[in-house]
Amino acid sequence: MGRIGSAGGAQASVDVQVDERGDATVTVAGELDVSNVDELAAMVEPLLDKQPARVRFDVHGLDFMDSSGIALFLRVAARVGAVQLLNPTSIVRRIVTSTGLADVLPMEP
């Protein structure tokens, strides 16, 4: 598990797992915003280079996310077959639903 963010800015922990098919699950906990989203993008980029069919983001521990987090999820969705948000917190669910992106960023459960 890695950490992203700096003192005074948003901080999050990130864990990346890849299954035998090459599909990735990225677990993000803490806060995700413009101050640390580029660090998460840098961690995800090597996964995208392998062209997985699906990337899952487990966001059960995400306490805060701004539009830069949504933008990252959309960039990933544009490069892979599917993106899925697992265990979304109420804040993540509200952002995805209110922006009309639930079809592009399906949530489970």
C-alpha positions in Angstrom: 0.0 0.0 0.0 1.4 3.4 -0.9 0.6 6.9 0.2 -0.1 10.0 -2.0 -0.3 13.6 -1.0 1.8 16.0 0.9 1.7 17.8 4.2 -1.0 20.5 4.1 -2.8 18.8 1.1 -5.1 15.9 0.7 -3.6 12.5 1.6 -4.7 9.1 0.6 -3.5 5.5 0.7 -3.5 3.5 -2.5 -3.2 -0.2 -3.0 -3.1 -1.8 -6.5 -3.9 -5.5 -7.2 -3.9 -7.2 -10.6 -5.7 -10.5 -11.0 -4.6 -13.4 -13.3 -6.6 -11.9 -16.2 -4.8 -8.6 -15.9 -7.8 -6.7 -14.5 -6.8 -4.3 -11.8 -8.4 -3.2 -8.6 -7.2 0.1 -7.2 -8.2 0.7 -3.6 -8.2 4.4 -2.6 -8.8 5.6 0.9 -8.6 9.1 2.4 -9.0 12.2 0.3 -8.6 12.6 -3.4 -8.4 16.1 -5.0 -6.4 18.3 -7.3 -3.5 18.3 -4.9 -2.8 14.5 -5.2 -4.8 13.2 -8.2 -1.7 13.3 -10.4 0.1 11.0 -8.1 -2.7 8.5 -8.3 -2.7 8.9 -12.1 1.0 8.1 -12.2 0.3 4.9 -10.2 -2.5 3.9 -12.5 -0.7 4.6 -15.8 1.5 1.5 -15.8 -1.7 -0.6 -15.5 -3.3 1.1 -18.5 -0.2 0.5 -20.6 -1.1 -3.3 -20.2 -4.5 -2.6 -21.7 -6.7 -4.4 -19.1 -10.3 -5.1 -20.0 -11.4 -3.6 -16.7 -10.2 -1.4 -13.9 -12.0 -1.4 -10.6 -11.6 1.4 -8.1 -12.6 0.3 -4.6 -13.5 3.6 -3.0 -15.0 2.4 0.3 -12.5 4.4 2.3 -12.7 7.6 0.3 -13.8 10.4 2.6 -13.6 13.2 0.1 -13.3 13.5 -3.7 -13.5 16.6 -5.9 -14.0 16.7 -9.7 -10.4 15.8 -10.4 -11.1 12.3 -9.0 -14.1 12.0 -11.4 -11.9 13.3 -14.3 -9.3 10.6 -13.5 -11.9 7.8 -13.5 -13.3 9.1 -16.8 -9.8 9.2 -18.4 -9.2 5.6 -17.3 -12.7 4.6 -18.7 -11.7 6.1 -22.0 -8.6 3.9 -22.2 -10.0 0.6 -21.0 -13.1 -1.5 -21.7 -14.8 -0.7 -18.4 -14.3 1.1 -15.1 -16.3 0.1 -12.0 -16.5 1.9 -8.7 -16.7 -0.6 -5.8 -18.3 0.1 -2.5 -18.8 3.8 -3.1 -19.2 6.0 0.0 -22.2 8.3 0.1 -20.1 11.3 -1.2 -18.8 9.3 -4.2 -22.3 8.0 -5.0 -23.7 11.5 -4.8 -21.1 13.0 -7.1 -21.4 10.2 -9.7 -25.2 10.3 -9.7 -25.6 14.1 -9.7 -23.2 14.4 -12.6 -25.1 11.9 -14.6 -22.1 9.6 -15.0 -23.5 6.4 -13.4 -23.7 4.7 -16.8 -20.0 5.4 -17.5 -18.9 4.8 -13.9 -21.1 2.0 -12.7 -21.1 1.5 -8.9 -21.4 -1.8 -7.0 -23.2 -2.2 -4.7 
